[in-house]
Amino acid sequence: FWMDNKGGALGVSFHRRDDYRKAPLMNDQIVAGSDSNDDDDQQQLPLVLSPRAQEAARKEVVWGGKEHIEALLGGTSPIVQPFQPVFAQPQTNNIEGDAFDEQLSTATTTPPPTTGATHSIDGEKETEKEKEEEEPAATAITTEDRAVVVARGDSDSGVEGEKQDVSSVSSAETPTMTEEEREKAHQRQLQIEEDEQEDRYLQNEWKYHRKHIFILSNSGKPVYSRYGDESKLCSFFGLLIAMTSFVRDHGDALRVIIAGQHKMVFVTVGELHFVAVASTGEPVSQLVKQLKCMHSQIVSTVPGVDRIFQARPHFDIRSFLTGTDKFFDNLSERLDTGVSFMLNGIRCLRLPPTVRETISTVLRSVQTDDLIYAIILAKDRIVQYVRPRNYMLHPTDLELIINFVKSSPSFSKNESWVPLCLPMFNDKGYLYAYVSYLMPEVCLLLLSTDQSKDKFFEFANCKNSIFKALLAARSLHAIQESMTTQDSSELTLGIRGLIHFVYKNLLTNQITYLALQNPYNTLQSRERIFRLYQFMQDKLSHNNAFWASSRSSNRVWYMCTERENMLSWRTDEFEMHALFLPKPLVSLTDMVRGSNQILHWIRKEQSSLFITSSIPTIWSH
């Protein structure tokens, strides 16, 4: 069909069939032009233009191409072929004004494909000769497919219809740019190219990561994305909230979607939704645990976040999270291979019990009325802490403290006074932390409920007292030596075929494990072994249906792979996972014997491996 800009019909090209019916046009007779077709069964009607169509074509841009248009004509769908353009111009320049009239006047009418062919229009029989006599002014120009005809302006439009020659523009009229303007334009272009490259990465390459974590509000507003810019992923976040809302509207909750090797895990806490998309092979229970850790990080940054959303459901919480991406990113990386997160435990630095007791005594000597916790950290392990009598130091809070310190390298250069929320202590308010390093990789934290600036100077004096006392007792030297040796003298404990083990005391939530050695200390090997630990820990969990009918708390799970054998053991007092060489190097009997040897060694060294009840960890009053 040919249409003008007002919706008026200009012409139509279609094929003739035995069941051809009338196809009248609006306010005009049907017009047809020339187009040949050698098919005997289907004969295309000629294509011409009426005077009204010619006048409209002179003013409008008309395109012709191989576009198939299906038209229902009188209830029948004829076979429609690609239509031809009305006018053709072999040159690339536009035809305008008088040149267009001259071109039109010299055009010849293409004869119909069959001489004397008749067709029915409004019930009348006409020959092509009679049609030409009825419309002597109608002309058409044949062209090849996809030719383009452009007709602009009226012959009377004057300057408006003329094409301006670029060469006629004087060079004096071209604006000149100074060197400074050219440099600014160049910098803008470089910035645009850089932004485009970043957008391509954010929108395409980010999805090839094996694991993603997304956080969004109940209204669909993005909060956090592990990779990419969450502000550029609004459509994806909208899809996630639509999925959760659809299931919620049916009285259920979306938990997990498994598609091949990919798992999508959903956790909703209050007004926030947490989504993990992973193809890493991690169990669903471990992904849920990781998402809950991300929620704790949100609360640690914005206490009382649920109350904010209850008052303002469409509030954009990102304004409160500005500059905190480093905490979420670092936490996400630690979740991937962190044994402490997997077992929800506290890892202690191995120290002689006398040294640990000395450190505890020094910390208790600086007690004040509003001092809640005093903690010394060595890398990602706890050296010693002191707490109030009725407030335990929860493993989740300690992991958030470690993540807070490790994510801020500036703490190692300056003494800092910062607010910090511990969700398991109080999720509705802040504690105020004095952070200072006693030596490289050894950090002191004093957490108080008092936010006054005077408290900072008071804690700075306490830090000086602690440093002098530990230095005099050579406790700092013992801490440095323990971090350096990494228990190198007892890497395998003399147990046949032992590669690695992880142990958790369920009564104190403290863990210990050895460092992986060659050839198991590569990134791929560490990740593979950590996935085995996650799998076995999931098998021993209380939520596993395998143990639903069992009343015994003594659980043992054995797994054999091509590279390793693993034995996991859980009781009311401990949980242990031991990794051994594969069969036939180590038999199942050897693994059971080796696991008992590990337990014997841990009980023998527990005073140095853990913070035991013999060492005071509570303020004196």
N, C-alpha and C positions, 0 to 999 in steps of 0.2 A: 504494500500500500504506500501511496505517496500522500503526505499530509503537509499542510502549511502550518505556520506558527499559531494559527487561531483554531486549529482542529478541523479545518475544512479539507475534504478529500480532493486530491489532485488527480490520482490515477491508480490503477490496479493492474497487476500482471498475474495471470493464472493459466492453468491448463484446461483444455477442453476435454470433456469426457462424455460418455453416453448418457450419464445421469446428470449432465450439467443443468444447473438451474439459474434463474435470474439473480443478478447481484447488483442491484441499483446502488448508486452513490448518493451522498447527501447533496441535495440542491443542484445536482448536475447529472448529466448522462455519464455512462461509463466511458472511460477513455483508455485507449490501448496504444502500444507502440510496437516497434518491430523487434522480434526475437525469433530466431530460427530454431526448429526442433525437428530432427529427422525421425523421431519415434512415430510409427504409424498409428499406435493406439492412443497416444496423447499428443495433441497438437496445441501449441501455445498460441494464444491470441495476440494480435499485434498490439503494440504500445504506442499511443500518441497522446497528445495533450490538447485539452480544450482551450479556447481563448482565455478563460478564467485561470486555468492552470498555468498557461504561459506567462501571464502577467504576474502571478504569484512567484513563479520560478525565477523571474528576473530580479526579485527582491530578496529571495531567501537563499541560504546555503543548502544545497541539496546533495546528499551523499548516496552513493550506490555501492553495494557490496554483497558478498555471498552470505547474507543472513536469511535464514529460513523463517518465514512468518506463516503461522497456521491460522487460517481464517475460516470461520464457519459461515458458509453461504447458504442460507435457506435450509439449514439443518444438515447440509452435506459438507464434508471436509475435503475439498479438492486437493490434489497434489500440487504444492506450491514450489516453484523453482526460484533460484536466486534472481532478483530483479536487476534491471539495468538502470544506469543513471539517465536522467532526462537529457542533459547536455554534456558534451565532452569537449575538452580542450587539451590537445597534446602537449602544449607548453606548461611549464610549472607556474608561470605567472598567472595572476587572476585576470579574468575578463571583466572589463568594467565599461560602463557608459556606452558610447557609440560603437566601441569595438565589439561589444556584446551584440548590439543590434546587427552589425555587419556580419558577424559570425553566424547569427541566427538566420539572416536573410539568405546566406549562401548555402545553408544546410539543405540536404536533399532528403526526401521521404523514402525510407526503406520499404520495399514492397513486402507484402505479407508472405508467409512461407508457402501458401498454396493459393494459386490464382483462382479468383472467384469463390474463395471460401466464404461460407455464410456462417453467421452466428445469431443467436436470439438475444435481443435486448428489449425488455418490456414487452415481450410477445411479438415483436416485429422481425421480419426476415430482411436483411440487408446484405448487399455485396460490398466488397471493399471499395469498388469504384464509386458506388453511391455514397459511401461514407466519406470519401475524399471530397466529392462534390458538395456534400452537406457542410463540411468544415474545411474549406480551402486553406485557411491560415494555419491549420495544425501541422506541425513539422516535428521531426525527431531525428536524433543523430545516434547512430549505433556506435558503441565503444566496446572495449574489452571489459571483462569483469573487474570489479573493484576500482573502476575509474572514478575520479572525483571531479565534480563540477562546482565551481564557486561563482555565484553571481551576486554582487553586492551593489546596493544603491540604485537609484533611478537615474535615467538619462538626464533628468532635470535637476538632479541633486547638487550639481556644481562641484564645489571643492570637496564636499563630504564624500563623494563617490570616487575621487581620484586618489591614486597611490603616490605617496611622496617618495621621491628618489633620495636615497640616503646619501648618495654622493653629492647632492646639491646642498647639503648642510655645511655651512662654513665651519672650518676648524676652530675659528675664534669663538664660536658659540659653545664648544665642548668644554665643560668645567674641568679645570686642572686641580690636582690634589697635591698637597704639600707632602714632604717626606714624612712628617709626623702622622698625617692622615693615612698615608699608604701603610705605615707601620702598624697603626691601629687596626686597619682593615685586614692586614695580614694576620694579626693576632686573633681577631675575631674569627677568621676563617679556620685557623688552627684549632681554636676552641670548639667551633662547630664540628669539625672533623673528629676531634677527641670525644665530644659528647655522642656523636653518631656511633663511634666504635664502642663506647661504653653501653649505649642502648642496645646494640646488637648482642653484646655479651650478656647483658642482663635479661634480654628477652629470649635468647636462644641457647647460649652455652650453659647457662645456669641449670637447665633441666637435665644436663648429662651427669650431674653429680649423683652419687649413689645414695645420698641421704639428705633429706630436707626437713626442716622444722619450720612450721608456720604458726603464727599467733594472730588471731583476729577477734574483734569484739562481736557481740551478739547482733549488732546492726550491720555487720559485714565490713567494718572499717579495718584496714590492715594495721597491725601493731608491730610485727617483726617477721623477717624472713632470713633464714640462715645464709642463703646465697641470693644475690640480686637485690634490687631496690624494691621494697614492698610497695612504694607509691606507684611503681610501674606495673604492678601485678594485680591491679584492682579487679580486673575481669576474672582472674583465677580465684581471688579471694571471694568474689561474688558467687562463683560456682561452688566453693566449699560451704559457704553459709547456706546456699540453696539446698544442698544435699542434706545437711544436718537439720534444716528447718522442715524439709519434706518428711523426714522420718519422725521428727518430733511431733508434727501435726497428726501423725497416725498413732500417737500414744506410745512411741518407742524411742530409743536412743541409738544413734549410729556409733558403733564401737570400732569395727575393723572392716576393711575391704581388702581381699587378697586377689591379685591378678597376676598369675604366673609367679615370678620371683619377687614381685613388688607387693609391699604391704602398706596400706594407708590406715593409720591408727588415729582415732579421734578421742580426745578427752575434753570434757566440759567442766569447768570449775567456775561457779558463779556466772558472771556475764562474759567470760572469756572462753574461747575455743582454742585448743591446741591440737595441731595436726602434724604427724610424722609420716613422711613418705620415704620408704627405704627399700633397697634391694640388697642389703648387706647380709641377709640371713639371720638377723637378730629376732629372737622370740617376741611375740606381741607383749608379753608381760614386762620385758625389759624396756620396750619402747614406751609403754605406759608409765613406767617408773621414771624414765628420762623426761617425759612431758610434764610430770608432776614436779620434777626439779626445776624445769623452766618456769612453772607457775610460782614456785618459791622465789625464784630470781625476780619475777615481776613484783611480788609482794615486798621483797627486800628493797626494791627501788622505789615503789609507790605504795606505802602502807595504806590500808583501808581502801584498796582499789575497788572492792565490791560495793562499798557505800557510794563511791563516786558514780559508778554506773547505775546504781539504783536511783540516784537523784537525777542523773542526766544520761539516759540510755544511749544517746547518739554522740556522746562526748568522744573526742579524738584524743586518746591517752598518749599519743606520740609526743605531744608537747611536754609531757613530764619525763619522757625517756630520751630527750636530746642529749647526745654525748655518752650514752650508756651502751652503745652497740658492742663495745669491746668486752663488756662483762658477759653479754649473751653469747657472743662469738666464742670467747674463751671457754665458757661453760659448755657449749655445744661440742667443742673439740675434746674436752675432758670427759664428756659423757661417752665418747666413742670407745675409749680404751681405759677408762678409770675403774679399777677394781673397787675402790672405796664407794663409788656410786652404785656399782653392781650389787655389792653386799650391804650397802647402807651402813658402813662402819667407819671407825676412826683408826688411821694408821699412826702408830707411835714410832718415834726414833729410838733405835736400840741404844740403851745407855746402862751403865752399871747402876744398881739401885741406890748406892750411896750418892752418886752424882745427881740423880733425879731427886732424891730427898733434899739435897742441898739447894737445888733450884727452887723446889717447892717452898722451903723455909724463907728464901730471899723474897719470893713473890708475896708471901703472906705478911712480910714485914712492912709493906707499903699500903696496907689496907686503910681505906677511908669509908665513910658512911655511905656514899653513893657509888662506890666502885663495885660493879657487878661481876665482871670477869677480868682475869689477868691471864694472858696466854702468850706463850713463846712458841714460834713456829720455826722449823728448819726445812726449807724448801716446801714440800707439800705434806710434811709430817709434823705431828705435834710433839714438842719436847716435854712440856708440862703446862698445866692450867690450874687455876684456883677459882672456885665458884661459890655462890651462896648455898646454904644448906638445903633449901627446898627447890632449887633450880638446877636441873641437870643440863649439861652441854650436849644438845642433841646433835647427832652426826650430820643431819642436813644443815643445821646452822653453822657447824664448823666447816663444812665443805663450801658454803657460801662465803665465809670469812676468808678461807684460803683462795677461792676464786677472786674475791675482791682485792686481795693483796697481790696475787700473781698477775692480775690484769692491769695493774697500775705501776709501771716501772718507776714513776716519779717518787713513790714512797721511799725508795732506797736512797734518795738524795736529800730528802727533807723530812723534817718532823711535820706530821699532818694531824689535823683535827677535823674529822668528817662524820656526818650522820650515817648510821647503818641500822637497818631493820633486820632482826632475826625472827623469822616467821614462827618458829616453834617456841620462842620465848614470849613474843608479843607481836602479833601481826597487824596491830593498829597504831603503832608508834615507833619512834626511833630510839636507839641508843646512840651515844656519841663516843666515837673511838679515837683514841690517841694512838697513832701508828708511827713507829720509829724502828730503824734497824740497829741492832747491837753490833753486828758485824755482817759481812757479805752473806746473804741468803739466810740470815737468822733475824727474825722480826719479832718485836714486842708489841702487843696490843693491850691497851687498858680501856675497857668499855664502861661507861658511866651513864647514869640517867640525867646528869646535870649538863646542860648545854652552854653554860656561861663560859666566856673567854678566859676567866681567871682559872678555870679548871684545867685548861690547856697548860698554863705555866706551872700549875701544881703537879700535873702528871709529867711534865718535862723534868722537874726536880726528882720525881720518883724514878724516872728512867735513868738518870745519872747515878742514883743510889744503887739501883739494880745492876747496872753495868759495872760499877766499881766492886760490888760484892762478888759477882760472878767471875770477874777477872782475877780477884784475889784468891778465890777458891779454885781456880783453874777449870772451872766448869765450862767456860767458852771453848777452851782448848779441847776438852773432852767431846763437846758437840761437833767441833770442826773435824776431829779425828774420826768420829763415827760416821759422818757424812761422806768422808773420803774413802774409807775402807769398804763400806757397803757389804759388810759381813763376808769379805772375800775369802777368809780362811775356812769358811764352812759352806761353800756354794752348793755342794751336793749332800752334805751331812753324812757322807760315807754310805749312803743307801743305794743298793744296786738298781741301776736303770732309772733313777729318779731324774726328771728334767726340771720340774717346777712344782710348787704347791701354793695354795692359798688357804689360810685358816682364819676363822672368825670366832671370837668368844661371844656367844649369844647373851651372856649375863652382863657384860660390860660394853658390848658393841665395838670392841676393838679388834683390829685385824693385823695380820702380819703375812708377809710373803717374801720370797727371794727374788733377786733380779735375774732376768733371763740372760743366758750366756750364749756364745756362739755354738751352733749356727742358728739359734732361735731368737737372736736379738735384732733381726731385720724388721722393717716395718710390716712386710707381708706376713712374716711368721708371728709377730706379736699380735696382729689383728686376727689371724686365724686361731691362735691359742685363746685369745680373749673371747672369740665367738664360741669356742668349745666350752669355756667356763660359763658363758651366758646360757648356753643350751642345758648344761648340767644343773645349773642353779635353778633354772625354770622347772626341770624335772623333779627337783627336791622340794619345791615350794608347796605350801599348804593348798594352793588353788589347783594343783594338778589333780585331775580326776582319777589318776591311777591310785592315789592314796585315800580316796574318799571312803572306802570301806575298811581301811586299816586303822586300828586303834593304837598301834605302836608308834612311838616317836622316833624309833631307830630306823633310819632309812638309808639304804645303800643302792647306788646306781653305778653300773659298769658299762663302759662304751669302748669299743675297739675300732680304730680307723687304720688306714694304710700307713700313717706316719707315727701315730701315738696311741697309747692306751690311757684311759682315764678312769679313775675310781673316785666317786663322790660319796660322802658319808655325812649324815646329819643326825644329831641327837638333841636332847633338851638343853645341852650345855655348849655345843659347838657345831660348826659346819666346816667341812674341809673338802677341798678338791685337789687331787694329786695327779700329776701327769707323768707317765712313764714311757719308756721306749716301747715300740710295737713288738708283737709276737713275730718270731719265736724267741726274740732276745729276752723278753720278760714275760713270764706266765702269770696267770691270775693269782696263783699262790704267792708268787713274789710280790705282787702288787698289794695284797692284803698284809703280808709281813712288812712291807715297806711303809704302809699307812700307819701301822701300829708303832713303828720306829719313829715316824714323824711326831705322833702324839706324845711319845715318851720324851723326845727332845724338847718339844714345846713346854711341857710341864716342868722340865728341868730348868729352862731358860725364861720362864714367864716373868720373873721379877725384872729382867732387863728388856724383854720384848714388850711388856705392857705397863701401864700405870695401874698398879695393884692397890688394894685397900690398905696395905701397910704404909703407903705414902699419903700423907694428908693432902687433900685437894679441896678442903672447905675452909672458908674464912673462920677465924677463931671466935668471932662474935658477930 
